Amino acid sequence: MPISEWFGKNKNDNNGEGRAEKLVIPDGVWLKCDSCGEVVFHREFERRFKVCPKCGFHAPLGALERIAHLIDLGTFNEIATGIVSCDPLDFRANKSYTEVVEAARAKTGLAEAVVCGSGEIDGRPVAFLVMDFSFIGGSMGSVVGEKVTELFEWAADMRRPVVSVCASGGARMQEGMYSLIQMAKTSAAVGRHASTGCSYISLLCHPTTGGVLASFASLADIIVAEPKALIGFTGPRVIEQTMKQKLPKGFQTAEFMLEHGQVDMIVPRADQKETIGRLIDYTTRDVG
Ligand SMILES: [Zn+2]
């Protein structure tokens, strides 16, 4: 529906000449918040990196927007590039796996569901990885696992802290077991990086689930979450059916996870860059 229709007068309204008045508002100036339904300035929404100024709802951000949000302008250099998925299982559902990957590439402009690189956060050099949920649900297949592993290995060699930003549905089912072993592989890379004494800070965004949560995303020294993000291994419906129990209210939200010790802090998007920078200072020692 064009946004101008939200402001359209009642069909029966007219100006007395039997002709309905038309309110002309250019589309794209306003948008409707997905959470509270309020109409907000598009520019204001973008300026806040897609946080609703009325209710504080954190709308999803893509990988490139996350880089723009957290990494100093002009400092990001992508690493672990040129790795492409193969189709080890010759997987086919409605579409072949190859077609699914190609469609995700065309839609997002990204090569895969994760972007890795070096950059600076308020002048602090970091190794940075960010997942994009719009690329096949931010799922981790063999390429995502390899890229994440290469980033942690690079950070270990360079003695740099790692900052990760995750939004993922978990392991990529189209690669089966090849996806699942990425959990062990990335976890080992995190372990090697940790052994150098460098810190690792993980930011969990809506949603972070499955094999990504159960591997590198939750192995950080400090785990930060975005407000109201869904964080959990398996969806609540499956858990309820398996355990035959009603789950508590707010189960698997960032707030619930904070209360139960799975998350260290919840930080709104407006404060994330400054807070992550400060956490790097707290956790960094001379590891020459
Ligand atoms: Zn809102």
Boltz pocket constraint, residues with backbone or C-beta under 6 A from the ligand:
constraints:
  - pocket:
      binder: B
      contacts: [[A, 33], [A, 34], [A, 35], [A, 36], [A, 37], [A, 38], [A, 52], [A, 53], [A, 54], [A, 55], [A, 56], [A, 57]]
      max_distance: 6.0
